[in-house]
Amino acid sequence: MKKLLGIIVLGLLLTSCSEYMSRQKIENCADTKYSKEMAHPIQVYFYVTDKGHSNEFELHMFIMRDSQVPIDMIYDSLVDLVSEKEISESTKKWSEGAIDTFKRYNYAVKKFINSSVDKKVNNKITLLSYRSFFERCELEQKEAPNTFNALWKKADIKYIDLSNLIKKLKK
């Protein structure tokens, strides 16, 4: 009788463990896809215009918003900022503000990604719905569970890359 009880307990333990691992892989998938989407520079614009401004770069974002500059032009200006070869002296202070903003933005994304799944799925504040990424990953897992489980053992979190911008400012 004791052996049977031990087998039942072990079976229940293994079942709950596999359920946890399955949920963890779905979360890894959703975290990766969410972070890749949030790593687009245009998301910084939405972040800034939602939070308020504290430097020249952020003030510039508000001016662009209030001037009703088309979103594709704003996106192009943000991409140019990150990928430009050289920064002029006149835009140096503005670019330093951009670095500060990008760092705060990356920190906010990191903090969100590190929160619990329940908080992420139920969060109504973020611009992109984490829940939709989570649901898509659940569906992917149901369609091809072995492939999905092999792919999502770890999350591959992306952030906005500031290395080029920082190098330009140090010159």
C-alpha positions as a printed Julia matrix, in Angstrom:
171×3 Matrix{Float64}:
  0.0    0.0     0.0
  2.86   2.38    0.84
  4.49   1.67   -2.53
  1.23   2.42   -4.36
  0.82   5.67   -2.47
  4.44   6.58   -3.29
  3.86   5.88   -6.99
  0.71   8.04   -7.03
  2.47  10.94   -5.28
  5.44  10.67   -7.65
  3.1   10.6   -10.66
  1.25  13.7    -9.47
  4.54  15.47   -8.8
  5.88  14.71  -12.28
  2.61  15.81  -13.89
  2.66  19.19  -12.16
  6.35  19.6   -12.98
  5.76  19.0   -16.7
  2.86  21.47  -16.63
  5.15  24.08  -15.08
  7.84  23.43  -17.73
  5.25  23.72  -20.49
  4.01  27.05  -19.13
  7.61  28.26  -18.78
  8.29  27.53  -22.46
  5.15  29.41  -23.48
  6.34  32.32  -21.34
  9.82  32.17  -22.95
  8.19  32.33  -26.38
  5.92  35.23  -25.42
  8.74  37.14  -23.67
 10.97  36.84  -26.73
  8.31  37.89  -29.22
  7.09  40.73  -27.01
 10.62  42.06  -26.41
 11.45  41.92  -30.15
  8.38  44.02  -30.87
  9.22  46.44  -28.07
 12.81  46.79  -29.4
 11.57  48.8   -32.39
 12.57  52.45  -31.9
  9.03  53.71  -32.56
  7.93  52.12  -29.27
 10.14  54.67  -27.49
  8.02  57.43  -29.03
  4.86  55.88  -27.58
  6.6   55.35  -24.24
  7.71  59.0   -24.08
  4.39  60.48  -25.15
  2.65  58.33  -22.56
  4.99  59.19  -19.66
  5.86  62.86  -20.14
  9.16  64.56  -20.96
 12.25  65.27  -18.9
 14.94  66.18  -21.47
 15.38  67.84  -24.89
 14.94  64.6   -26.8
 11.63  63.86  -25.1
 10.49  67.46  -25.61
 11.26  66.98  -29.31
  9.05  63.87  -29.33
  6.17  65.9   -27.86
  6.66  68.65  -30.43
  6.52  66.05  -33.2
  3.36  64.57  -31.7
  1.69  67.97  -31.29
  2.7   68.96  -34.82
  0.99  65.79  -36.05
  4.1   64.56  -37.81
  3.27  61.26  -39.58
  4.34  58.22  -37.59
  6.56  56.9   -40.4
  8.6   60.14  -40.34
  8.98  59.84  -36.57
 10.11  56.24  -36.99
 12.65  57.26  -39.64
 14.07  60.0   -37.41
 14.47  57.55  -34.5
 16.13  54.94  -36.71
 18.44  57.6   -38.17
 19.4   58.71  -34.67
 20.43  55.2   -33.66
 22.17  54.36  -36.95
 23.8   57.7   -37.95
 27.54  57.6   -38.52
 28.31  60.85  -36.73
 26.53  63.3   -34.43
 26.96  67.03  -34.83
 27.72  69.29  -31.88
 24.28  70.88  -32.15
 22.52  67.56  -31.63
 24.9   66.24  -28.97
 22.77  67.34  -25.98
 19.64  66.07  -27.72
 21.37  62.71  -28.35
 22.5   62.45  -24.72
 18.85  62.9   -23.73
 17.95  60.16  -26.21
 20.42  57.76  -24.57
 18.94  58.51  -21.16
 15.42  57.94  -22.52
 16.39  54.7   -24.3
 18.04  53.39  -21.12
 14.94  54.15  -19.03
 12.79  52.54  -21.72
 14.94  49.38  -21.81
 14.78  49.24  -18.0
 10.97  49.49  -18.11
 10.8   46.65  -20.67
 13.2   44.54  -18.57
 11.17  45.17  -15.42
  7.98  44.17  -17.24
  9.54  40.99  -18.7
 10.8   39.98  -15.23
  7.38  40.34  -13.62
  5.11  37.33  -13.07
  3.14  35.83  -15.94
 -0.13  36.75  -14.26
  0.87  40.42  -14.07
  2.08  40.45  -17.67
 -1.04  38.78  -19.08
 -3.44  40.97  -17.08
 -1.55  44.25  -17.63
 -3.74  46.78  -19.42
 -1.18  49.59  -19.29
  1.38  48.49  -21.9
  0.92  49.56  -25.5
  1.31  46.08  -26.89
 -0.8   43.35  -25.43
  1.45  40.72  -23.87
 -1.62  38.53  -23.63
 -1.89  38.28  -27.43
  1.74  37.09  -27.66
  1.1   34.56  -24.88
 -2.03  33.23  -26.62
 -0.24  32.91  -29.96
  2.55  30.95  -28.28
 -0.01  28.65  -26.63
 -1.5   27.92  -30.05
  1.94  27.28  -31.53
  2.65  24.79  -28.76
 -0.61  22.93  -29.41
  0.13  22.68  -33.15
  3.65  21.26  -32.83
  4.48  20.54  -29.18
  7.83  18.76  -29.69
  9.22  21.42  -32.01
  7.9   24.21  -29.79
  9.41  22.68  -26.66
 12.78  22.27  -28.39
 12.76  25.9   -29.58
 11.74  27.65  -26.39
 13.94  26.22  -23.65
 15.26  29.76  -23.11
 13.97  33.23  -23.87
 15.95  35.53  -26.18
 15.08  38.98  -24.84
 15.82  41.96  -27.12
 16.34  45.59  -26.18
 16.98  48.73  -28.18
 20.67  48.64  -29.07
 22.39  51.8   -27.87
 25.99  50.81  -28.6
 26.21  52.8   -31.87
 24.7   55.91  -30.3
 26.98  55.73  -27.27
 30.08  55.25  -29.47
 29.14  58.32  -31.53
 28.81  60.49  -28.45
 32.17  59.38  -27.03
 34.05  60.51  -30.15
